[in-house]
């Protein structure tokens, strides 16, 4: 067990790509992931798990087929499992995700934005 704090800002400084979540910690079967996002993502869902979006810096929007949620620094939202959604950020936004280990960022909607799983930073 490490007895060092995890500095999220320092971890964000170690990568520049967008839509490519990096694992910073695990708790039981859950992973805490950091990502820089900008522009449109793809419509997708996660059939077996909820997904937490926690905005560290910037602002973003999560579109749903029947509405949207705006998130600013210090705000979070839980997308229930099976709910189709599409994240968007006009400007670069730094986000922490909390989801179960092994989740594909695009769910079943594969494509160029599908990130490699379990990449640690």
NORNOR-V704619 format. One record per residue. N is the residue number from 1. RES is the residue in one letter. PSI is psi in whole degrees, -180 to 180 (999 if undefined). BURIAL is I if it has 16 or more other C-alpha atoms within 10 Angstrom, else O. D_CENTER is the distance of its C-alpha to the mean C-alpha in Angstrom with 1 decimal. Layout:
# NORNOR-V704619
n->[N | N]
res->[RES | RES]
psi->[PSI | PSI]
burial->[BURIAL | BURIAL]
d_center->[D_CENTER | D_CENTER]
This chain:
# NORNOR-V704619
n->[1 | 2 | 3 | 4 | 5 | 6 | 7 | 8 | 9 | 10 | 11 | 12 | 13 | 14 | 15 | 16 | 17 | 18 | 19 | 20 | 21 | 22 | 23 | 24 | 25 | 26 | 27 | 28 | 29 | 30 | 31 | 32 | 33 | 34 | 35 | 36 | 37 | 38 | 39 | 40 | 41 | 42 | 43 | 44 | 45 | 46 | 47 | 48 | 49 | 50 | 51 | 52 | 53 | 54 | 55 | 56 | 57 | 58 | 59 | 60 | 61 | 62 | 63 | 64 | 65 | 66 | 67 | 68 | 69 | 70 | 71 | 72 | 73 | 74 | 75 | 76 | 77 | 78 | 79 | 80 | 81 | 82 | 83 | 84 | 85 | 86 | 87 | 88 | 89 | 90 | 91 | 92 | 93 | 94 | 95 | 96 | 97 | 98 | 99 | 100 | 101 | 102 | 103 | 104 | 105 | 106 | 107 | 108 | 109 | 110 | 111 | 112 | 113 | 114 | 115 | 116 | 117 | 118 | 119 | 120 | 121]
res->[X | X | X | X | X | X | X | X | X | X | X | X | X | X | X | X | X | X | X | X | X | X | X | X | X | X | X | X | X | X | X | X | X | X | X | X | X | X | X | X | X | X | X | X | X | X | X | X | X | X | X | X | X | X | X | X | X | X | X | X | X | X | X | X | X | X | X | X | X | X | X | X | X | X | X | X | X | X | X | X | X | X | X | X | X | X | X | X | X | X | X | X | X | X | X | X | X | X | X | X | X | X | X | X | X | X | X | X | X | X | X | X | X | X | X | X | X | X | X | X | X]
psi->[128 | 143 | 35 | 140 | 150 | 117 | 107 | -40 | -38 | -40 | -42 | -31 | -11 | -3 | 158 | -19 | 152 | 152 | 33 | 82 | 139 | 132 | 133 | -17 | 161 | 147 | 115 | -122 | 10 | 147 | 143 | 120 | 144 | 144 | 148 | 130 | 149 | 137 | -162 | 143 | -165 | 153 | 131 | 171 | 171 | 105 | -27 | 0 | 149 | 165 | 128 | 131 | 122 | 113 | 120 | -43 | 133 | -158 | 157 | 173 | 144 | 115 | 142 | 163 | -23 | 22 | -162 | 163 | 128 | 134 | 135 | 174 | 133 | 0 | 154 | 162 | 141 | 120 | 118 | 150 | 143 | -3 | 122 | 135 | 163 | 107 | 153 | 141 | 122 | -46 | 165 | 134 | 138 | 123 | 144 | 133 | 145 | 120 | 167 | 152 | 138 | 3 | 135 | 131 | -27 | 11 | -133 | -6 | 88 | 169 | -168 | -19 | 1 | 122 | 155 | 140 | 154 | 39 | 120 | 148 | 999]
burial->[O | O | O | O | O | O | O | O | O | O | I | I | O | O | O | O | O | I | I | I | I | I | I | I | O | O | O | O | O | O | I | I | I | I | I | I | I | I | O | O | I | I | I | I | I | I | O | O | O | I | I | I | I | I | I | I | I | I | I | I | I | I | I | I | O | O | O | O | O | O | I | O | O | O | O | I | O | O | I | I | O | O | O | I | I | I | I | I | I | O | O | I | I | I | I | I | I | I | I | I | I | O | I | I | I | I | I | O | O | O | O | O | O | I | I | O | O | I | O | O | I]
d_center->[25.1 | 24.2 | 25.4 | 23.4 | 20.8 | 17.4 | 17.2 | 13.8 | 15.4 | 17.4 | 14.4 | 12.9 | 16.5 | 16.5 | 14.5 | 14.7 | 13.1 | 10.6 | 7.9 | 8.5 | 6.2 | 9.0 | 10.2 | 12.1 | 13.6 | 14.5 | 16.2 | 18.3 | 16.3 | 12.8 | 10.5 | 8.8 | 6.4 | 6.4 | 5.8 | 8.4 | 8.4 | 11.8 | 13.8 | 13.3 | 11.0 | 12.8 | 13.9 | 12.8 | 12.7 | 12.3 | 15.9 | 16.0 | 13.2 | 11.6 | 7.9 | 7.3 | 5.8 | 7.9 | 9.2 | 11.0 | 12.9 | 13.6 | 13.1 | 11.3 | 12.2 | 11.2 | 14.2 | 15.9 | 19.2 | 21.0 | 19.4 | 16.5 | 14.8 | 14.8 | 12.8 | 14.3 | 14.1 | 14.4 | 13.3 | 11.0 | 11.0 | 11.0 | 11.0 | 13.9 | 14.3 | 16.0 | 15.2 | 14.6 | 12.2 | 11.4 | 9.1 | 11.3 | 12.1 | 15.7 | 15.5 | 13.1 | 10.5 | 8.9 | 5.9 | 5.5 | 3.9 | 7.2 | 8.5 | 11.8 | 12.8 | 13.1 | 10.7 | 10.5 | 7.5 | 10.3 | 12.1 | 15.8 | 15.5 | 16.0 | 16.7 | 16.3 | 12.5 | 12.2 | 11.1 | 13.2 | 12.2 | 12.8 | 13.1 | 13.9 | 14.3]
